[in-house]
Amino acid sequence: MRKILIALLLITGLFAQDRDERQRPEQRGPGDHKKQEQRDDRKQVWLVATQTEHLKLTLEQAEKFFPLQREYHAKVEAIKKEHRERLGKLRTAAKDDRSKFDADAALKVEMSVKRAMLDEHEKFLNSTKDVLEKDQWVKLIYFEDTIRKRMAQGAKNKQQDMKNMKPNNHRPDSKSKSGWQQRGRGPMRGTR
């Protein structure tokens, strides 16, 4: 019973932690903004390094390319913020009664946001034509797909590695000591 209670508390804690991570930025506390900023900074550094390597940017190209990209990302964030606000208004209007939720208006919001983001992406790609060489520009067009495939392959490889691992220290012997204890690596080391 005690083990079940402990397991239940651990699971509840994990779900609560996950929920906190998924909260909207407006719902987070003041300490969470620092964590989010740190994650965003790490993500930005990773993105710059990965793109520089993938596109093989020269110093001059990088000085012109990354300001364009920062401007693009700022515009996309503004679109996302507007999207959250518009959907929030629709949800608030139907707060008490789900049947009052205007699904047609929500669909229009979703489609307008996707169109706006695609338009911004196209503008960004066209603005980089003058900065990048043709082969670099083509790589940039498919950059997100390439990275997504790499990350999916890495996750798949990691999962496969976990499946291939064979536990070699979980064989109890006749003295009822676990495998790691009988090999002298556990708390009962040297008691044989």
C-alpha positions, 0 to 999 in steps of 0.5 A: 500500500505504501509503495502504491501511495509513493508511486501515485505521489511521484506520478502526480508530481510529474503531471503537475510539473508537465502542466507547469511547463505547458502553461501559457506565458501569461499564466507563468509566475515571475521566476518562470519567465527567467527559465523561459528566457534561458531556454529561448536563449539556448534555442537561439544559440543552437539555431544560429550554430546549426544554420551557420554550419548547415548553410556554410555561412561566411562572416559577411553573410551571417552579419546580413542573414541573422538580422533578417531572421530575427526580424522574421521571428519577431513578426511570427511571434507577433502573429502567434500572440495575436492568434492567442488573443483572438482565440482567447476572446472566442473561448471567453465568449463561450466560457460557460456554455460550450455550445456557444463556441463559434467554431466557424470563427475559430476556423477562420482565425486558424486559417488566417494565422496560417496564411499570415505565417506562410506569407511572412515565411515567403517574404523572409526567404525572398529577402535572403536571396540577395544574401545567400548563394543559390545552393545556400538558399535552397538549403535554407528553404528545406532547413526546417524539414532537414532538422525535423528529420534529423531530430526524429531520426535521433529520437528513433535511434535513442529509442532503438538503443534503449530497446537493445540494452540488456540488463545484466545486473538483475539476476538474483543468486541463491543467497538472495543478493542482487547482482550488483551486490554480489559483484562488490559494487553495492552497499554490502561491498566486501561482506562476502 
